[in-house]
Amino acid sequence: MKKKQKKKVLIFGAGGMLGKECKRQLSNSAMWYVIGLSERDIDITNYDSLFCAIKKIRPDVVINCAALINIDDCEKDPLRAWMVNAIGPGYIVRALKEAGRRRTVFVHISTSDVFGGRKPRWKEKNIPSPVNAYGWSKLYGEKNIEHEARGSGIRYYIIRTSWLYSEYRPTFIDLVISALRKKKQIPLVTDQRSVPTSARELAAEIEKILLNRNKPGIYHVINHSTGGVSKYQIGTEILRIMNASSHSSGRRFSRYYLTKSSKKDMFKVARPASPVLINTKLPQMRDWRSSLGEYIRRHVKS
Ligand SMILES: NC(=O)c1ccc[n+]([C@@H]2O[C@H](COP(=O)([O-])OP(=O)(O)OC[C@H]3O[C@@H](n4cnc5c(N)ncnc54)[C@H](OP(=O)(O)O)[C@@H]3O)[C@@H](O)[C@H]2O)c1
C-alpha cells in the first residue's frame, strides 16, 4: 500500500511564542511536515517574498502567527501595526490565490482585543468595536482575509484568543511568579477581565480544527472560564498554586506582594474593559485554573 504523504505546514511568525508552540505541536505528529519561518526569514508585509515562498514551498496549510502585539508600540507606530496586523494577513491570502494554492487551508490568529464595548462577554457573531490601534489593526486583518478569500475557495480559520502564556516567552504570569519569589510587590489590575489561555493548549486546538476540517470562519479558542478574570484574580490563583505546590518544602508565598491597581493607573493606552470571549462553536477547552496549575508545576521550580 502507498505510504500517505505528510501534509506540508508553513508557519509565519515561527520565532514568536505561539509560532513555536504550533511548530512543536505539529512536529510531534507523523501527519505534518512543518516549515517555520521567522521574521528574519520573511517579512509578511513584503508581498513579493510571500508569493515566492508560497510558490516554492507549496504548503497544504499556512498558519499565520506573525503580528505586532505590543499595544504601546502599535499606538506609537500605527502604520507599522497596520502593515503587519492588517495588510500582511490579506497579502497571505492573495499570495495563495495568485500562486494557485486555492486548496491550501489558512489559519490566522486574532485577538479578543477586537472587542471594546460594554458587553461582559463576546460571541463569535458579535460586532467588534476596538479601542486602540492594536485592536483596529487586528480587526482589519480579519476583514482583509475575508475580503481576499471571498469566492476563492480558500478555507480559512480566524482564531481569536486572549492573554496567552507559554514557556517560550516570559508573560504576565511569569512576572507574578517572579515577584512572589523575590518578595517584590506587583500591581495587578482589577477593572479588566479576560481569559488566560495556555498557548500550548491553543496549538493543540488548532491541530484539532485542521484534523476535523471544521467549517471555515471565526472561532473563539480560550481556556474555559465562566465570566473571565482580572489580573488580580489570576495573581491570587498563582499564589494559591505556588503555596499548594511548595507544601512539602514548607515555603509560603505571601499575598502581601499582590497589590490592587486599575487600568487608568497602569496603562497609557486605552484597554478594553471586558474582552471576555465565549466559545459557542467548539468543544470547551479545560478550565483556565487547571491549565495554569499545570504550567506552574511544569515550568517553575519552587
Ligand atoms: N500574546 C497574547 O497574549 C495574545 C493574545 C491574543 C491574541 N494573540 C495573537 O496571537 C498571535 C501570536 O502572538 P504571540 O504572543 O506569539 O506574539 P509574539 O511572541 O510577539 O510573536 C509574533 C511574531 O511575529 C513576528 N513578526 C513581527 N512582524 C513581522 C513581520 N512583518 N513579518 C514576519 N514576522 C513578523 C515577530 O518577530 P520578532 O520577534 O522578530 O519581532 C514575532 O516572532 C498574534 O496574532 C497575536 O495577535 C496573542
The ligand as an SDF file (V2000), in Angstrom:
LIG
                    3D

 48 52  0  0  0  0  0  0  0  0999 V2000
    0.2660   37.0530   23.3930 N   0  0  0  0  0  0  0  0  0  0  0  0
   -1.0030   37.1920   23.6900 C   0  0  0  0  0  0  0  0  0  0  0  0
   -1.3750   37.3490   24.8660 O   0  0  0  0  0  0  0  0  0  0  0  0
   -2.0480   37.1560   22.6220 C   0  0  0  0  0  0  0  0  0  0  0  0
   -3.3930   37.2940   22.9760 C   0  0  0  0  0  0  0  0  0  0  0  0
   -4.3710   37.2500   21.9710 C   0  0  0  0  0  0  0  0  0  0  0  0
   -4.0150   37.0610   20.6560 C   0  0  0  0  0  0  0  0  0  0  0  0
   -2.6870   36.9490   20.3360 N   0  0  0  0  0  0  0  0  0  0  0  0
   -2.3340   36.7750   18.9190 C   0  0  0  0  0  0  0  0  0  0  0  0
   -1.5770   35.5960   18.7910 O   0  0  0  0  0  0  0  0  0  0  0  0
   -0.6410   35.7260   17.7290 C   0  0  0  0  0  0  0  0  0  0  0  0
    0.7380   35.2930   18.1860 C   0  0  0  0  0  0  0  0  0  0  0  0
    1.1200   36.1130   19.2850 O   0  0  0  0  0  0  0  0  0  0  0  0
    2.4380   35.8100   20.1410 P   0  0  0  0  0  0  0  0  0  0  0  0
    2.0970   36.0660   21.5500 O   0  0  0  0  0  0  0  0  0  0  0  0
    3.0170   34.5220   19.7250 O   0  0  0  0  0  0  0  0  0  0  0  0
    3.3430   37.0340   19.6400 O   0  0  0  0  0  0  0  0  0  0  0  0
    4.9370   37.1030   19.5420 P   0  0  0  0  0  0  0  0  0  0  0  0
    5.5890   36.1890   20.5080 O   0  0  0  0  0  0  0  0  0  0  0  0
    5.2810   38.5610   19.5790 O   0  0  0  0  0  0  0  0  0  0  0  0
    5.1840   36.5390   18.0810 O   0  0  0  0  0  0  0  0  0  0  0  0
    4.8660   37.2890   16.9430 C   0  0  0  0  0  0  0  0  0  0  0  0
    5.9780   37.0640   15.9490 C   0  0  0  0  0  0  0  0  0  0  0  0
    5.6930   37.7970   14.7650 O   0  0  0  0  0  0  0  0  0  0  0  0
    6.9400   38.2190   14.2270 C   0  0  0  0  0  0  0  0  0  0  0  0
    6.7380   39.3580   13.3210 N   0  0  0  0  0  0  0  0  0  0  0  0
    6.5160   40.6390   13.6150 C   0  0  0  0  0  0  0  0  0  0  0  0
    6.4280   41.3690   12.4890 N   0  0  0  0  0  0  0  0  0  0  0  0
    6.5960   40.5040   11.4520 C   0  0  0  0  0  0  0  0  0  0  0  0
    6.6260   40.6450   10.0480 C   0  0  0  0  0  0  0  0  0  0  0  0
    6.4580   41.8360    9.4500 N   0  0  0  0  0  0  0  0  0  0  0  0
    6.8260   39.5410    9.2890 N   0  0  0  0  0  0  0  0  0  0  0  0
    7.0090   38.3340    9.8540 C   0  0  0  0  0  0  0  0  0  0  0  0
    7.0150   38.1270   11.1980 N   0  0  0  0  0  0  0  0  0  0  0  0
    6.8020   39.2150   11.9830 C   0  0  0  0  0  0  0  0  0  0  0  0
    7.7400   38.6340   15.4390 C   0  0  0  0  0  0  0  0  0  0  0  0
    9.1110   38.5760   15.1490 O   0  0  0  0  0  0  0  0  0  0  0  0
   10.1180   39.4310   16.0870 P   0  0  0  0  0  0  0  0  0  0  0  0
   10.0500   38.7950   17.4300 O   0  0  0  0  0  0  0  0  0  0  0  0
   11.3920   39.2480   15.3710 O   0  0  0  0  0  0  0  0  0  0  0  0
    9.5790   40.8350   16.0540 O   0  0  0  0  0  0  0  0  0  0  0  0
    7.3470   37.5670   16.4510 C   0  0  0  0  0  0  0  0  0  0  0  0
    8.2620   36.4830   16.4430 O   0  0  0  0  0  0  0  0  0  0  0  0
   -0.7360   37.1840   17.2510 C   0  0  0  0  0  0  0  0  0  0  0  0
   -1.5360   37.2320   16.1110 O   0  0  0  0  0  0  0  0  0  0  0  0
   -1.4440   37.8930   18.3900 C   0  0  0  0  0  0  0  0  0  0  0  0
   -2.2040   38.9920   17.9300 O   0  0  0  0  0  0  0  0  0  0  0  0
   -1.6940   36.9750   21.2800 C   0  0  0  0  0  0  0  0  0  0  0  0
  1  2  1  0
  2  3  2  0
  2  4  1  0
  4  5  1  0
  4 48  2  0
  5  6  2  0
  6  7  1  0
  7  8  2  0
  8  9  1  0
  8 48  1  0
  9 10  1  0
  9 46  1  0
 10 11  1  0
 11 12  1  0
 11 44  1  0
 12 13  1  0
 13 14  1  0
 14 15  2  0
 14 16  1  0
 14 17  1  0
 17 18  1  0
 18 19  2  0
 18 20  1  0
 18 21  1  0
 21 22  1  0
 22 23  1  0
 23 24  1  0
 23 42  1  0
 24 25  1  0
 25 26  1  0
 25 36  1  0
 26 27  1  0
 26 35  1  0
 27 28  2  0
 28 29  1  0
 29 30  1  0
 29 35  2  0
 30 31  1  0
 30 32  2  0
 32 33  1  0
 33 34  2  0
 34 35  1  0
 36 37  1  0
 36 42  1  0
 37 38  1  0
 38 39  2  0
 38 40  1  0
 38 41  1  0
 42 43  1  0
 44 45  1  0
 44 46  1  0
 46 47  1  0
M  CHG  2   8   1  16  -1
M  END
$$$$
